[in-house]
Amino acid sequence: MIKGYDIAGINIPSKSVGGDYYDCIPLPDGRFAMVIADVAGKGVPAALLVSSFHAYLTAYLEAGLPLVDLARRLNRVISRASTEDKFITGFFAFLDPSSGGLETLSAGHNPVFVRHTDGTLQELILGGIPLGMIDMDFPYQSETLTLGKGERLLLYTDGIPEATDNRQRLYEEDFPLKEFMSGHVPPGAETFIADLIADVKKFTGPAPQNDDITALYLMKH
């Protein structure tokens, strides 16, 4: 999909419809927008809000809005489209494929990890509040970095670290995602996603899935 990169994603809803979202969208200027989002709650109400989020996101991206303005606009429209107990955490990354330049913004989302070639991890957390939490022009902030050859990026929702087994233990408590990301370096993005989900399922065993599970993984060749 992106020349010089390998990318893969997965979404496994916990119910028949889910409240998680991910996508990789080409932008008019040649960059790509990688997005992951998680609506508070599950089922049909969450899925409806995800649908609204997707529609607004697509329109704003086509209009070429800068990342900070995109987050600010989404926060306002989601706050007006949702009930008081509904909001969306999200993470946005604008990638320039030719340079590896990455601009990122977290709207109250889980830390996103960059794995450098020496095995160290960088956490991307700068941004602001979840979308729709407060109807105001919140001063979101973005951060920038450059992906080098062999470096990797993992976006995910909390259905992975908060997956539970039959004893209500969290996956993150026994198998920190940071350790998996740092120590697991397969040759392809699809393999990483498959191995991560297999590791989560091995931990949870027969316990029912209690939340949507979503992940998006990018590696630079």
RORO-760757 format. One record per atom (N, C-alpha, C, O): x, y negated, z negated; residue in three letters. Coordinates in pm, whole numbers, padded with zeros to 5 digits, always signed. Layout:
// RORO-760757
XYZAla;...
END
This chain:
// RORO-760757
+00082+00120+00000Met;+00000+00000+00000Met;+00087-00127+00000Met;+00056-00223+00070Met;+00195-00127-00079Ile;+00285-00242-00084Ile;+00423-00196-00037Ile;+00485-00110-00100Ile;+00471-00252+00072Lys;+00600-00211+00128Lys;+00712-00231+00027Lys;+00728-00338-00031Lys;+00790-00123+00006Gly;+00900-00127-00088Gly;+00864-00090-00229Gly;+00949-00094-00318Gly;+00738-00053-00251Tyr;+00689-00019-00385Tyr;+00605+00108-00379Tyr;+00555+00147-00273Tyr;+00591+00172-00494Asp;+00500+00285-00508Asp;+00402+00249-00618Asp;+00443+00206-00726Asp;+00273+00267-00592Ile;+00172+00226-00689Ile;+00063+00333-00698Ile;+00027+00395-00597Ile;+00012+00355-00818Ala;-00095+00452-00839Ala;-00177+00408-00959Ala;-00127+00343-01051Ala;-00305+00446-00958Gly;-00392+00412-01069Gly;-00495+00520-01093Gly;-00514+00609-01010Gly;-00561+00511-01208Ile;-00666+00608-01241Ile;-00767+00544-01334Ile;-00733+00458-01415Ile;-00893+00585-01321Asn;-00999+00543-01412Asn;-01085+00664-01445Asn;-01141+00727-01355Asn;-01094+00696-01573Ile;-01175+00808-01619Ile;-01277+00754-01719Ile;-01243+00734-01836Ile;-01401+00729-01677Pro;-01500+00675-01770Pro;-01541+00779-01875Pro;-01541+00899-01849Pro;-01576+00729-01993Ser;-01619+00820-02100Ser;-01767+00854-02087Ser;-01812+00955-02142Ser;-01841+00772-02015Lys;-01982+00798-01987Lys;-02001+00802-01836Lys;-01903+00797-01762Lys;-02125+00812-01790Ser;-02149+00821-01646Ser;-02107+00695-01573Ser;-02068+00700-01456Ser;-02115+00581-01642Val;-02061+00456-01589Val;-01969+00396-01694Val;-01988+00419-01814Val;-01870+00320-01649Gly;-01770+00272-01743Gly;-01756+00121-01747Gly;-01813+00050-01664Gly;-01679+00074-01845Gly;-01655-00068-01862Gly;-01512-00108-01835Gly;-01471-00220-01866Gly;-01433-00017-01776Asp;-01295-00049-01737Asp;-01290-00082-01588Asp;-01378-00045-01511Asp;-01184-00154-01551Tyr;-01169-00196-01412Tyr;-01020-00206-01381Tyr;-00941-00250-01464Tyr;-00982-00164-01261Tyr;-00846-00194-01213Tyr;-00849-00209-01062Tyr;-00936-00154-00994Tyr;-00752-00284-01010Asp;-00745-00303-00866Asp;-00609-00362-00830Asp;-00538-00416-00915Asp;-00575-00349-00703Cys;-00457-00415-00646Cys;-00506-00482-00518Cys;-00546-00414-00423Cys;-00502-00615-00517Ile;-00571-00691-00413Ile;-00470-00779-00337Ile;-00397-00856-00399Ile;-00465-00767-00204Pro;-00377-00855-00127Pro;-00428-00998-00130Pro;-00548-01022-00119Pro;-00336-01093-00147Leu;-00372-01235-00153Leu;-00343-01302-00019Leu;-00263-01252+00060Leu;-00407-01415+00008Pro;-00389-01482+00138Pro;-00244-01520+00168Pro;-00206-01528+00285Pro;-00163-01543+00065Asp;-00024-01587+00087Asp;+00077-01473+00096Asp;+00197-01498+00100Asp;+00029-01346+00098Gly;+00119-01233+00110Gly;+00153-01166-00020Gly;+00212-01058-00021Gly;+00116-01228-00131Arg;+00136-01164-00261Arg;+00023-01064-00288Arg;-00073-01054-00212Arg;+00038-00990-00396Phe;-00064-00895-00439Phe;-00103-00926-00583Phe;-00017-00958-00666Phe;-00232-00914-00613Ala;-00282-00930-00749Ala;-00311-00792-00806Ala;-00396-00719-00754Ala;-00242-00757-00913Met;-00272-00633-00986Met;-00351-00672-01111Met;-00309-00758-01188Met;-00466-00609-01128Val;-00558-00648-01234Val;-00606-00525-01308Val;-00637-00422-01248Val;-00613-00536-01441Ile;-00678-00433-01522Ile;-00762-00504-01626Ile;-00722-00607-01680Ile;-00881-00449-01656Ala;-00972-00515-01749Ala;-01054-00413-01825Ala;-01076-00301-01779Ala;-01098-00454-01944Asp;-01172-00365-02034Asp;-01282-00446-02101Asp;-01255-00539-02176Asp;-01407-00409-02073Val;-01522-00476-02135Val;-01546-00417-02273Val;-01542-00296-02291Val;-01573-00503-02370Ala;-01611-00456-02503Ala;-01743-00381-02491Ala;-01842-00435-02443Ala;-01743-00254-02536Gly;-01863-00172-02524Gly;-01852-00075-02409Gly;-01753-00073-02336Gly;-01954+00007-02394Lys;-01954+00113-02293Lys;-02090+00118-02224Lys;-02182+00043-02259Lys;-02101+00206-02127Gly;-02229+00233-02064Gly;-02273+00125-01966Gly;-02190+00049-01916Gly;-02404+00119-01939Val;-02459+00032-01835Val;-02432-00116-01860Val;-02391-00185-01767Val;-02454-00170-01983Pro;-02427-00314-02001Pro;-02283-00351-01968Pro;-02258-00455-01906Pro;-02188-00266-02009Ala;-02047-00293-01979Ala;-02021-00285-01830Ala;-01947-00366-01775Ala;-02083-00187-01764Ala;-02064-00171-01620Ala;-02120-00291-01544Ala;-02061-00333-01444Ala;-02232-00346-01589Leu;-02289-00464-01523Leu;-02197-00584-01536Leu;-02182-00662-01441Leu;-02135-00600-01653Leu;-02043-00712-01672Leu;-01917-00693-01588Leu;-01862-00790-01536Leu;-01872-00568-01574Val;-01758-00540-01487Val;-01791-00580-01343Val;-01707-00634-01272Val;-01914-00553-01300Ser;-01956-00588-01165Ser;-01949-00739-01144Ser;-01902-00786-01039Ser;-01994-00816-01242Ser;-01987-00962-01234Ser;-01842-01008-01231Ser;-01805-01096-01153Ser;-01761-00947-01316Phe;-01618-00981-01321Phe;-01553-00959-01184Phe;-01477-01044-01136Phe;-01582-00846-01122His;-01524-00814-00992His;-01565-00918-00887His;-01482-00961-00807His;-01691-00957-00887Ala;-01740-01053-00788Ala;-01672-01189-00804Ala;-01627-01248-00706Ala;-01664-01237-00927Tyr;-01599-01366-00951Tyr;-01449-01358-00921Tyr;-01393-01448-00860Tyr;-01386-01250-00965Leu;-01243-01232-00942Leu;-01211-01236-00793Leu;-01119-01306-00751Leu;-01287-01162-00714Thr;-01262-01158-00570Thr;-01277-01295-00506Thr;-01196-01333-00422Thr;-01379-01368-00545Ala;-01402-01501-00489Ala;-01290-01597-00525Ala;-01243-01673-00440Ala;-01246-01594-00650Tyr;-01141-01686-00694Tyr;-01006-01651-00631Tyr;-00928-01740-00598Tyr;-00979-01522-00614Leu;-00854-01482-00550Leu;-00852-01524-00403Leu;-00750-01571-00353Leu;-00965-01508-00335Glu;-00974-01550-00195Glu;-00957-01701-00181Glu;-00910-01749-00078Glu;-00996-01775-00284Ala;-00982-01920-00281Ala;-00839-01964-00309Ala;-00806-02082-00294Ala;-00754-01871-00349Gly;-00614-01903-00373Gly;-00586-01975-00503Gly;-00489-02051-00513Gly;-00670-01954-00604Leu;-00649-02023-00732Leu;-00518-01979-00798Leu;-00486-01860-00796Leu;-00442-02072-00856Pro;-00327-02034-00937Pro;-00371-01946-01053Pro;-00487-01951-01096Pro;-00279-01866-01105Leu;-00314-01764-01205Leu;-00378-01825-01330Leu;-00479-01774-01378Leu;-00320-01932-01382Val;-00375-01993-01504Val;-00515-02046-01478Val;-00604-02031-01563Val;-00536-02109-01362Asp;-00670-02159-01328Asp;-00769-02043-01310Asp;-00886-02054-01347Asp;-00721-01934-01252Leu;-00805-01815-01235Leu;-00857-01766-01370Leu;-00977-01741-01385Leu;-00769-01754-01467Ala;-00809-01707-01601Ala;-00907-01805-01665Ala;-01005-01763-01727Ala;-00880-01932-01652Arg;-00967-02033-01713Arg;-01107-02028-01653Arg;-01207-02034-01725Arg;-01114-02017-01520Arg;-01245-02008-01452Arg;-01319-01881-01493Arg;-01439-01884-01522Arg;-01247-01769-01495Leu;-01311-01642-01532Leu;-01364-01648-01675Leu;-01472-01596-01703Leu;-01290-01709-01764Asn;-01334-01720-01903Asn;-01468-01794-01911Asn;-01558-01754-01985Asn;-01480-01902-01835Arg;-01603-01981-01840Arg;-01722-01903-01782Arg;-01829-01899-01843Arg;-01704-01841-01665Val;-01818-01773-01602Val;-01857-01646-01677Val;-01976-01613-01685Val;-01758-01574-01733Ile;-01791-01453-01809Ile;-01863-01490-01938Ile;-01954-01419-01980Ile;-01824-01599-02002Ser;-01890-01640-02126Ser;-02036-01675-02100Ser;-02121-01657-02188Ser;-02066-01723-01981Arg;-02204-01760-01948Arg;-02284-01641-01895Arg;-02407-01642-01898Arg;-02214-01539-01848Ala;-02283-01423-01790Ala;-02304-01311-01891Ala;-02374-01214-01862Ala;-02245-01324-02009Ser;-02248-01213-02105Ser;-02320-01253-02234Ser;-02340-01371-02261Ser;-02358-01152-02311Thr;-02416-01177-02442Thr;-02304-01204-02542Thr;-02187-01187-02510Thr;-02341-01246-02664Glu;-02241-01288-02762Glu;-02141-01178-02797Glu;-02025-01207-02827Glu;-02186-01053-02795Asp;-02097-00944-02838Asp;-02018-00884-02722Asp;-01949-00784-02740Asp;-02028-00944-02604Lys;-01959-00889-02487Lys;-01849-00984-02441Lys;-01872-01104-02422Lys;-01730-00930-02425Phe;-01619-01005-02369Phe;-01528-00907-02296Phe;-01548-00786-02304Phe;-01430-00959-02226Ile;-01342-00875-02145Ile;-01197-00906-02177Ile;-01155-01021-02168Ile;-01120-00804-02214Thr;-00975-00822-02217Thr;-00922-00787-02078Thr;-00973-00697-02012Thr;-00821-00859-02035Gly;-00770-00834-01901Gly;-00624-00870-01888Gly;-00570-00948-01967Gly;-00560-00813-01788Phe;-00420-00846-01758Phe;-00409-00866-01607Phe;-00461-00787-01528Phe;-00340-00974-01570Phe;-00327-01011-01429Phe;-00179-01025-01395Phe;-00103-01086-01471Phe;-00139-00970-01282Ala;+00000-00983-01236Ala;-00001-01016-01087Ala;-00057-00942-01006Ala;+00061-01128-01052Phe;+00077-01166-00912Phe;+00217-01126-00868Phe;+00315-01177-00922Phe;+00226-01036-00771Leu;+00354-00984-00725Leu;+00389-01040-00588Leu;+00308-01036-00495Leu;+00512-01092-00576Asp;+00569-01129-00446Asp;+00655-01011-00403Asp;+00765-00994-00456Asp;+00609-00929-00308Pro;+00682-00805-00274Pro;+00824-00829-00223Pro;+00913-00749-00249Pro;+00845-00938-00151Ser;+00976-00960-00091Ser;+01084-00991-00194Ser;+01198-00947-00179Ser;+01050-01064-00297Ser;+01148-01104-00398Ser;+01141-01021-00526Ser;+01235-01021-00605Ser;+01029-00952-00546Gly;+01007-00883-00674Gly;+00957-00976-00782Gly;+00941-00936-00898Gly;+00933-01103-00745Gly;+00885-01199-00843Gly;+00746-01163-00894Gly;+00658-01124-00818Gly;+00729-01178-01025Leu;+00605-01138-01090Leu;+00561-01250-01183Leu;+00637-01294-01270Leu;+00438-01296-01166Glu;+00377-01389-01261Glu;+00265-01315-01331Glu;+00179-01257-01265Glu;+00265-01317-01464Thr;+00168-01237-01539Thr;+00095-01322-01642Thr;+00143-01426-01687Thr;-00024-01272-01678Leu;-00106-01338-01780Leu;-00192-01234-01848Leu;-00257-01153-01781Leu;-00193-01236-01980Ser;-00274-01143-02058Ser;-00389-01218-02124Ser;-00366-01312-02200Ser;-00511-01177-02095Ala;-00628-01234-02161Ala;-00668-01141-02276Ala;-00764-01065-02266Ala;-00592-01150-02384Gly;-00621-01070-02504Gly;-00606-00921-02486Gly;-00664-00844-02562Gly;-00528-00878-02385His;-00518-00737-02351His;-00401-00670-02424His;-00317-00737-02484His;-00399-00535-02417Asn;-00286-00460-02470Asn;-00156-00510-02408Asn;-00157-00556-02294Asn;-00044-00501-02481Pro;+00084-00536-02419Pro;+00108-00450-02295Pro;+00087-00328-02298Pro;+00152-00513-02188Val;+00190-00441-02066Val;+00341-00423-02068Val;+00415-00513-02110Val;+00388-00307-02021Phe;+00530-00273-02032Phe;+00600-00280-01897Phe;+00548-00235-01795Phe;+00720-00338-01899Val;+00813-00329-01788Val;+00929-00243-01834Val;+00990-00270-01937Val;+00959-00138-01757Arg;+01075-00055-01789Arg;+01191-00095-01700Arg;+01185-00086-01577Arg;+01297-00141-01765His;+01418-00177-01691His;+01501-00052-01663His;+01477+00053-01723His;+01596-00063-01573Thr;+01671+00054-01529Thr;+01758+00114-01640Thr;+01797+00230-01631Thr;+01788+00036-01745Asp;+01867+00090-01856Asp;+01780+00158-01961Asp;+01830+00200-02065Asp;+01649+00169-01934Gly;+01558+00237-02026Gly;+01492+00146-02127Gly;+01402+00190-02199Gly;+01534+00020-02136Thr;+01471-00072-02230Thr;+01336-00118-02176Thr;+01313-00121-02055Thr;+01248-00153-02269Leu;+01115-00199-02232Leu;+01098-00346-02266Leu;+01147-00394-02369Leu;+01029-00415-02179Gln;+00988-00553-02203Gln;+00837-00556-02214Gln;+00767-00501-02129Gln;+00786-00622-02318Glu;+00642-00633-02336Glu;+00594-00767-02283Glu;+00650-00872-02315Glu;+00490-00763-02203Leu;+00431-00884-02147Leu;+00301-00913-02221Leu;+00205-00837-02210Leu;+00298-01023-02295Ile;+00184-01052-02383Ile;+00132-01195-02371Ile;+00025-01226-02422Ile;+00208-01283-02303Leu;+00171-01424-02299Leu;+00043-01443-02219Leu;+00025-01380-02114Leu;-00046-01528-02267Gly;-00171-01552-02195Gly;-00267-01634-02277Gly;-00258-01756-02283Gly;-00362-01563-02342Gly;-00463-01632-02420Gly;-00573-01538-02466Gly;-00553-01417-02475Gly;-00688-01595-02494Ile;-00799-01519-02552Ile;-00867-01430-02449Ile;-00854-01454-02329Ile;-00941-01327-02495Pro;-01020-01247-02402Pro;-01120-01332-02325Pro;-01166-01435-02374Pro;-01152-01289-02204Leu;-01243-01362-02117Leu;-01386-01355-02171Leu;-01436-01248-02204Leu;-01451-01470-02180Gly;-01589-01475-02227Gly;-01604-01489-02376Gly;-01717-01492-02426Gly;-01494-01497-02449Met;-01505-01505-02595Met;-01553-01644-02639Met;-01633-01655-02732Met;-01503-01749-02573Ile;-01542-01886-02607Ile;-01565-01963-02477Ile;-01481-01960-02387Ile;-01678-02032-02468Asp;-01710-02110-02348Asp;-01636-02244-02354Asp;-01691-02345-02397Asp;-01511-02240-02309Met;-01429-02362-02309Met;-01317-02345-02208Met;-01287-02234-02164Met;-01253-02457-02171Asp;-01138-02450-02082Asp;-01014-02417-02165Asp;-00936-02505-02200Asp;-00998-02289-02194Phe;-00888-02246-02280Phe;-00754-02266-02206Phe;-00745-02235-02087Phe;-00652-02316-02275Pro;-00521-02340-02211Pro;-00438-02212-02197Pro;-00342-02192-02271Pro;-00475-02127-02101Tyr;-00400-02004-02079Tyr;-00257-02035-02033Tyr;-00231-02140-01974Tyr;-00166-01943-02060Gln;-00027-01956-02017Gln;+00014-01829-01943Gln;-00034-01720-01974Gln;+00102-01844-01846Ser;+00156-01729-01775Ser;+00306-01721-01798Ser;+00367-01816-01845Ser;+00365-01607-01765Glu;+00510-01591-01772Glu;+00559-01528-01642Glu;+00482-01463-01572Glu;+00686-01546-01612Thr;+00742-01496-01487Thr;+00865-01410-01513Thr;+00938-01432-01610Thr;+00887-01314-01426Leu;+01006-01230-01428Leu;+01028-01177-01287Leu;+00945-01199-01199Leu;+01138-01109-01267Thr;+01167-01050-01136Thr;+01191-00901-01153Thr;+01275-00859-01232Thr;+01116-00819-01078Leu;+01135-00674-01080Leu;+01253-00638-00990Leu;+01256-00675-00873Leu;+01348-00565-01046Gly;+01461-00517-00969Gly;+01439-00375-00920Gly;+01343-00310-00960Gly;+01527-00328-00835Lys;+01517-00193-00782Lys;+01514-00091-00895Lys;+01597-00095-00986Lys;+01416+00001-00890Gly;+01404+00105-00990Gly;+01327+00065-01113Gly;+01307+00147-01203Gly;+01283-00061-01121Glu;+01209-00104-01239Glu;+01060-00074-01221Glu;+01010-00065-01109Glu;+00992-00060-01333Arg;+00855-00008-01334Arg;+00766-00090-01425Arg;+00811-00150-01522Arg;+00636-00091-01390Leu;+00537-00170-01462Leu;+00417-00081-01493Leu;+00367-00011-01406Leu;+00371-00084-01619Leu;+00255-00005-01660Leu;+00148-00096-01720Leu;+00171-00163-01821Leu;+00031-00096-01657Leu;-00089-00161-01710Leu;-00184-00051-01755Leu;-00195+00052-01688Leu;-00252-00070-01867Tyr;-00340+00035-01920Tyr;-00445-00028-02010Tyr;-00430-00142-02054Tyr;-00551+00047-02037Thr;-00652+00003-02133Thr;-00636+00083-02262Thr;-00564+00182-02267Thr;-00706+00038-02367Asp;-00684+00097-02500Asp;-00740+00238-02514Asp;-00722+00302-02617Asp;-00809+00287-02409Gly;-00854+00426-02413Gly;-00740+00525-02416Gly;-00760+00640-02454Gly;-00620+00482-02377Ile;-00503+00571-02384Ile;-00442+00573-02523Ile;-00439+00679-02585Ile;-00392+00461-02577Pro;-00332+00467-02711Pro;-00431+00504-02821Pro;-00392+00557-02925Pro;-00560+00476-02798Glu;-00661+00504-02901Glu;-00737+00634-02877Glu;-00838+00659-02943Glu;-00690+00717-02784Ala;-00749+00851-02766Ala;-00731+00931-02895Ala;-00624+00927-02956Ala;-00835+01003-02936Thr;-00829+01074-03064Thr;-00847+01224-03046Thr;-00911+01271-02953Thr;-00786+01298-03141Asp;-00806+01443-03142Asp;-00919+01477-03238Asp;-00988+01388-03288Asp;-00937+01605-03265Asn;-01047+01648-03352Asn;-01032+01602-03497Asn;-01129+01602-03573Asn;-00911+01565-03534Arg;-00887+01515-03671Arg;-00885+01363-03676Arg;-00844+01303-03776Arg;-00930+01301-03567Gln;-00939+01155-03557Gln;-00803+01085-03564Gln;-00794+00968-03601Gln;-00700+01158-03529Arg;-00568+01095-03517Arg;-00559+01026-03381Arg;-00615+01073-03283Arg;-00488+00915-03377Leu;-00471+00841-03253Leu;-00350+00892-03176Leu;-00247+00926-03235Leu;-00363+00899-03044Tyr;-00251+00936-02957Tyr;-00130+00849-02985Tyr;-00017+00898-02991Tyr;-00153+00719-03002Glu;-00043+00624-03023Glu;+00036+00655-03150Glu;+00156+00628-03157Glu;-00030+00713-03251Glu;+00037+00743-03377Glu;+00137+00856-03362Glu;+00243+00853-03424Glu;+00105+00956-03281Asp;+00194+01071-03263Asp;+00285+01056-03142Asp;+00400+01101-03143Asp;+00234+00993-03036Phe;+00309+00980-02911Phe;+00303+00835-02863Phe;+00225+00803-02774Phe;+00386+00748-02921Pro;+00382+00607-02879Pro;+00399+00591-02729Pro;+00489+00650-02669Pro;+00312+00513-02669Leu;+00315+00492-02525Leu;+00447+00432-02480Leu;+00495+00461-02370Leu;+00507+00348-02564Lys;+00636+00288-02530Lys;+00742+00395-02511Lys;+00825+00385-02421Lys;+00739+00497-02595Glu;+00838+00606-02583Glu;+00815+00687-02456Glu;+00911+00725-02389Glu;+00690+00712-02423Phe;+00659+00787-02301Phe;+00706+00708-02179Phe;+00768+00763-02088Phe;+00677+00579-02180Met;+00715+00492-02068Met;+00867+00485-02053Met;+00919+00490-01941Met;+00936+00474-02163Ser;+01082+00461-02158Ser;+01150+00590-02116Ser;+01248+00588-02041Ser;+01098+00703-02163Gly;+01167+00830-02140Gly;+01121+00908-02019Gly;+01183+01007-01982Gly;+01011+00863-01957His;+00954+00940-01846His;+00973+00862-01716His;+00910+00758-01695His;+01060+00912-01630Val;+01096+00839-01507Val;+01084+00931-01386Val;+01186+00968-01327Val;+00963+00969-01346Pro;+00946+01056-01231Pro;+00973+00980-01101Pro;+00978+00857-01102Pro;+00989+01051-00991Pro;+01021+00984-00864Pro;+00905+00910-00799Pro;+00926+00831-00707Pro;+00783+00935-00845Gly;+00668+00872-00782Gly;+00566+00824-00882Gly;+00556+00876-00993Gly;+00488+00722-00843Ala;+00387+00664-00930Ala;+00274+00761-00960Ala;+00226+00767-01074Ala;+00230+00837-00859Glu;+00122+00935-00880Glu;+00162+01038-00985Glu;+00080+01079-01067Glu;+00288+01079-00982Thr;+00336+01177-01079Thr;+00333+01119-01220Thr;+00292+01187-01314Thr;+00375+00993-01235Phe;+00372+00932-01368Phe;+00230+00929-01423Phe;+00207+00968-01537Phe;+00135+00883-01342Ile;-00004+00876-01387Ile;-00056+01014-01426Ile;-00118+01030-01531Ile;-00029+01114-01342Ala;-00077+01251-01370Ala;-00015+01304-01499Ala;-00083+01366-01580Ala;+00114+01279-01518Asp;+00183+01327-01638Asp;+00133+01257-01763Asp;+00120+01319-01869Asp;+00106+01128-01752Leu;+00055+01053-01867Leu;-00082+01106-01909Leu;-00107+01130-02028Leu;-00172+01123-01813Ile;-00306+01173-01846Ile;-00299+01315-01903Ile;-00372+01349-01996Ile;-00210+01397-01846Ala;-00193+01534-01898Ala;-00144+01531-02043Ala;-00186+01612-02124Ala;-00056+01437-02073Asp;-00004+01425-02210Asp;-00114+01382-02307Asp;-00122+01433-02419Asp;-00198+01289-02264Val;-00310+01246-02348Val;-00408+01361-02370Val;-00453+01383-02483Val;-00440+01434-02264Lys;-00534+01546-02276Lys;-00478+01658-02363Lys;-00551+01723-02438Lys;-00348+01680-02353Lys;-00284+01781-02438Lys;-00299+01745-02585Lys;-00322+01832-02669Lys;-00286+01616-02616Phe;-00298+01569-02754Phe;-00442+01579-02804Phe;-00466+01628-02915Phe;-00539+01533-02721Thr;-00678+01529-02768Thr;-00743+01667-02771Thr;-00835+01690-02849Thr;-00694+01759-02686Gly;-00750+01893-02686Gly;-00899+01892-02655Gly;-00942+01823-02562Gly;-00979+01969-02731Pro;-01123+01978-02701Pro;-01204+01859-02750Pro;-01325+01854-02727Pro;-01142+01762-02817Ala;-01217+01647-02868Ala;-01279+01569-02752Ala;-01215+01554-02648Ala;-01401+01519-02767Pro;-01464+01443-02660Pro;-01392+01311-02636Pro;-01339+01250-02729Pro;-01391+01267-02511Gln;-01329+01139-02477Gln;-01414+01027-02534Gln;-01532+01017-02503Gln;-01355+00941-02617Asn;-01434+00840-02687Asn;-01429+00702-02623Asn;-01496+00610-02670Asn;-01351+00686-02517Asp;-01343+00556-02451Asp;-01297+00577-02306Asp;-01239+00680-02272Asp;-01325+00478-02222Asp;-01276+00484-02085Asp;-01122+00483-02085Asp;-01059+00418-02167Asp;-01065+00557-01992Ile;-00920+00564-01978Ile;-00881+00510-01840Ile;-00929+00560-01738Ile;-00796+00409-01839Thr;-00756+00346-01713Thr;-00608+00309-01719Thr;-00560+00262-01822Thr;-00538+00329-01610Ala;-00396+00293-01602Ala;-00360+00257-01458Ala;-00418+00309-01363Ala;-00263+00168-01445Leu;-00211+00126-01315Leu;-00059+00118-01329Leu;-00008+00051-01419Leu;+00013+00186-01239Tyr;+00159+00199-01250Tyr;+00224+00158-01120Tyr;+00182+00200-01012Tyr;+00328+00075-01131Leu;+00399+00026-01013Leu;+00548+00048-01032Leu;+00602+00021-01140Leu;+00616+00096-00929Met;+00761+00106-00933Met;+00820+00049-00804Met;+00763+00064-00696Met;+00935-00017-00820Lys;+01002-00077-00704Lys;+01111+00016-00654Lys;+01196+00060-00732Lys;+01110+00046-00525His;+01211+00134-00465His;+01345+00061-00452His;+01442+00120-00404His;
END
